[in-house]
C-alpha cells in the first residue's frame, strides 16, 4: 500500500495572500464602475481625470527619481568611507 503525500502549503500561502486583500479588489472594482458611469454621463470628466492622473504620476516619478538619486549618492559616500578606513 502506497501513501501519496502532496504538500499543499504553497497553495495555502498563495490563497491566504490573495484573499487578504479581497476588500481592496472589491473597492477598486466598484470605484471603476462608478467612474465609468460618471464618464458616460459627463464625457468631459474623462479629460479632467486623465490630466489629473498624468500630473499625479509625473509628480510621483519625479519624487521617486530624486530620492533614488539621493540614496545612490549616500551609498557611494558610505562605500568610499568604508573602503578608506
C-alpha positions in Angstrom: 0.0 0.0 0.0 1.5 3.3 -1.1 0.7 6.6 0.6 0.8 9.7 -1.6 1.9 12.9 0.0 1.0 16.2 -1.5 2.4 19.4 0.0 -0.4 22.0 -0.1 1.5 24.7 1.9 2.5 26.7 -1.2 -1.2 26.8 -2.3 -2.3 27.7 1.2 0.2 30.6 1.3 -0.9 31.8 -2.2 -4.6 31.6 -1.2 -4.0 33.5 2.0 -2.1 36.3 0.2 -4.7 36.7 -2.5 -7.7 36.6 -0.2 -6.1 39.0 2.4 -6.9 42.0 0.1 -10.4 41.0 -1.1 -11.8 44.3 0.2 -9.2 46.2 -1.9 -10.2 44.4 -5.1 -13.8 44.9 -4.4 -13.5 48.6 -3.7 -11.4 49.2 -6.8 -13.9 47.4 -8.9 -16.8 49.4 -7.6 -14.8 52.6 -7.9 -14.0 51.9 -11.6 -17.6 51.0 -12.4 -18.8 54.3 -10.8 -16.1 56.2 -12.7 -17.2 54.6 -15.9 -20.8 55.6 -15.3 -19.7 59.1 -14.4 -17.7 59.4 -17.7 -20.7 58.2 -19.7 -22.9 60.8 -18.0 -20.3 63.6 -18.2 -17.9 62.9 -21.1 -15.7 66.0 -20.3 -14.9 64.4 -17.0 -12.6 61.9 -18.7 -10.3 64.6 -19.9 -10.0 66.1 -16.5 -9.4 62.7 -14.8 -6.8 61.8 -17.3 -5.0 65.1 -16.9 -5.1 64.7 -13.1 -3.8 61.2 -13.3 -0.9 62.2 -15.6 0.1 65.1 -13.3 -0.1 62.9 -10.2 2.0 60.1 -11.8 4.5 62.7 -13.1 5.0 64.1 -9.6 5.4 60.7 -8.1 8.0 59.7 -10.7 10.0 62.9 -10.2 10.0 62.4 -6.5 11.0 58.8 -6.8 13.8 59.7 -9.2 15.1 62.4 -6.8 15.0 60.0 -3.8 16.8 57.3 -5.8 19.5 59.8 -6.7 19.9 60.8 -3.1 20.1 57.2 -1.9 22.8 56.4 -4.6 24.9 59.4 -3.5 24.6 58.4 0.2 25.6 54.8 -0.7 28.6 55.9 -2.7 29.7 58.1 0.1 29.3 55.3 2.6 31.1 52.9 0.4 34.0 55.3 -0.1 34.2 55.9 3.7 34.2 52.2 4.3 37.0 51.5 1.8 39.2 54.3 3.0 39.1 53.2 6.7 
